[in-house]
Amino acid sequence: MTIAKGTTGANAVDTTSVTTEVQTKALYPATFGEETGATKGKFMTGYGTKLDNGALSGNLKFVGTGTNPTGTYSEATAADYALLQDFNISSKGQNLTNLSIEKVENAKNSTSTSELAKALRVLVTNADGTVWAVYGQKDAADSTEYEVKLTSAEQNAAVTFGDITAGDDTAVHVYLYYEGKDAKVTTKNLQDNKLTATNAVTVYFTATAVNK
């Protein structure tokens, strides 16, 4: 497999890994279905009960910038609830099936005092956003490995992001956001400068060759 930044171009390169440099980006906390009462597959947000208590107070609301937001991918990125990075994957000479995520890893700056490691979520979707999976840090303290939190399938079963035709580009979208239900996402931690971005996330893709 080859990969490139953006939605096209992987068919013309030999690179098997790519790095993006994201500038500092402030994000509001959101949920994509983990919070009780949330609509699975839609970006929603709510308010905590106190400065030091992030438990939901009141009803969750769809995120967006207009008068009638619906919590779509584009609304979440436009309203600063999610950060989008586009990639595309191709293959030289072999068709591939079952494009999927092998693993997701997180590298936290060793000198950081950030409390956001567990709240960070990695949402990966296929080209049209109909197939998706959300990854978050494992429960073990300071784990570098992520686990599946939600998927677009029934009962959060494993998903694949489609097939790859040799010479064609297959787009995948990666969204980063902070899960608002996380206990560390509070106004008090924000005031104490503990909610700062210091994480680097690596997503590993895999697929099955069908040509012999």
C-alpha positions in Angstrom: 0.0 0.0 0.0 1.0 3.6 -0.6 -0.4 6.6 1.2 -0.4 10.4 0.7 -1.9 13.5 2.3 -5.0 14.9 0.9 -7.7 12.9 -1.0 -5.6 12.0 -4.1 -2.1 11.3 -5.1 -1.2 8.0 -3.4 -1.2 6.1 -6.8 1.7 8.3 -8.0 4.1 7.8 -4.9 5.9 5.0 -3.2 5.5 6.3 0.4 4.1 3.8 2.9 3.9 6.4 5.7 3.1 10.1 5.9 3.3 12.7 8.6 1.2 15.8 9.0 2.1 18.8 11.1 -0.9 20.2 12.8 -0.6 23.8 14.1 -2.0 24.6 17.6 -5.7 24.2 17.4 -8.2 24.9 20.1 -11.1 22.5 20.2 -14.3 22.4 22.2 -15.2 19.1 23.8 -17.7 16.9 22.0 -19.1 13.4 21.9 -19.8 11.1 19.0 -22.0 8.7 20.8 -20.2 7.7 24.0 -22.1 10.1 26.3 -25.4 8.8 27.7 -28.2 10.2 25.6 -26.0 11.0 22.7 -26.9 10.2 19.1 -24.4 7.7 17.8 -22.6 9.0 14.7 -23.4 12.7 15.3 -21.2 15.3 17.0 -22.9 16.6 20.1 -21.9 18.7 23.1 -23.1 19.5 26.6 -22.1 21.5 29.7 -20.7 20.3 32.9 -22.4 20.7 36.3 -19.6 22.7 38.0 -16.1 24.1 37.3 -14.5 20.9 38.6 -17.2 18.4 37.6 -17.6 17.5 33.9 -20.7 15.4 34.4 -23.4 16.5 32.0 -25.8 19.1 33.0 -28.9 19.5 30.9 -29.4 18.0 27.4 -26.9 17.3 24.7 -27.1 19.5 21.7 -25.9 18.9 18.1 -22.9 21.0 17.2 -22.7 23.4 14.3 -22.5 27.1 13.4 -26.0 27.7 12.0 -29.5 28.1 13.6 -30.4 24.5 13.2 -27.2 22.4 13.5 -27.3 18.6 12.9 -23.8 17.5 14.2 -22.3 16.5 10.8 -18.6 16.1 10.2 -18.4 19.4 8.3 -20.3 21.3 11.0 -18.1 19.9 13.8 -14.9 21.0 12.0 -16.3 24.4 11.1 -17.4 25.0 14.7 -14.0 23.9 16.1 -15.2 20.7 17.7 -13.1 18.5 15.5 -9.9 18.7 13.5 -9.9 17.0 10.0 -6.9 15.4 8.3 -7.4 13.9 4.9 -5.4 10.9 3.5 -5.6 8.6 0.5 -4.4 5.1 0.0 -3.5 3.2 -3.2 -1.7 0.1 -4.4 0.9 -0.7 -7.1 -0.2 -3.7 -9.1 -2.3 -5.5 -6.6 -6.0 -5.0 -5.7 -6.7 -5.0 -2.0 -9.7 -5.8 0.1 -10.9 -5.1 3.6 -9.0 -1.9 4.3 -9.0 -1.6 8.0 -7.1 -0.2 11.0 -4.4 -2.4 12.4 -3.8 -0.3 15.5 -3.7 3.3 16.8 -0.9 4.6 19.0 -0.5 7.8 20.9 2.8 9.4 21.9 2.5 11.9 24.7 5.3 14.5 25.3 7.2 13.2 28.3 7.4 16.6 29.9 3.7 17.4 29.4 1.3 17.9 32.3 -1.7 17.7 30.0 -4.7 15.9 31.2 -6.1 15.3 27.7 -4.5 12.0 26.8 -7.5 9.9 27.8 -10.0 12.4 26.4 -8.4 12.5 22.9 -10.4 10.6 20.3 -9.4 9.5 16.8 -12.3 9.1 14.4 -11.5 7.4 11.1 -14.1 7.3 8.2 -14.3 6.0 4.7 -14.6 8.5 1.8 -18.3 9.4 2.3 -18.3 9.0 6.1 -20.8 6.1 6.2 -18.3 3.7 7.7 -16.4 4.9 10.8 -14.6 3.9 14.0 -13.6 5.9 17.1 -10.4 5.0 19.0 -9.4 6.2 22.4 -6.7 5.5 25.0 -6.9 2.2 26.8 -8.0 2.3 30.4 -4.5 1.5 31.7 -2.8 4.6 33.1 -0.7 6.5 30.4 -1.1 3.7 27.9 0.3 4.4 24.5 -2.2 2.0 22.8 -5.7 2.9 21.8 -8.8 0.7 21.6 -12.1 0.9 19.7 -14.7 2.9 21.6 -17.4 3.0 18.9 -18.0 1.9 15.3 -20.7 2.5 12.7 -21.7 -1.2 12.8 -24.4 -2.7 15.0 -23.2 -3.3 18.6 -19.9 -1.6 17.6 -18.7 -4.6 15.7 -15.4 -4.3 13.7 -15.6 -2.4 10.4 -13.6 -2.2 7.2 -13.3 0.9 5.0 -13.7 -0.8 1.6 -11.5 -2.1 -1.1 -8.5 -0.6 -3.0 -8.2 -0.9 -6.8 -4.6 -0.8 -8.0 -3.7 2.5 -9.4 -6.7 4.3 -7.9 -6.8 6.5 -4.8 -9.1 5.6 -1.9 -9.7 8.5 0.5 -10.0 8.1 4.3 -10.7 10.9 6.7 -9.2 11.2 10.2 -10.9 13.5 12.8 -9.4 14.4 16.1 -11.7 15.6 18.9 -11.9 15.6 22.7 -14.5 13.4 24.4 -16.6 15.7 26.6 -17.6 12.8 29.0 -14.0 12.4 30.1 -13.6 13.2 33.8 -10.6 15.4 33.2 -12.4 17.7 30.7 -13.4 20.4 33.2 -13.3 24.2 33.3 -11.0 23.9 36.4 -8.4 21.9 34.5 -8.7 24.4 31.6 -8.0 27.3 34.0 -5.0 25.5 35.4 -3.5 25.0 31.9 -3.9 21.2 32.1 -5.9 20.9 28.9 -3.1 21.6 26.4 -2.4 19.7 23.2 0.8 17.6 23.4 -0.1 14.4 21.7 1.0 12.7 18.5 -1.2 10.0 17.1 -0.2 7.3 14.6 -2.8 5.3 12.7 -1.7 2.0 11.1 -3.8 0.7 8.1 -3.8 -2.9 6.8 -5.5 -4.7 3.9 -5.6 -8.1 2.2 -4.1 -8.7 -1.3 -6.4 -10.5 -3.7 -4.1 -10.7 -6.8 -1.7 -13.7 -7.0 
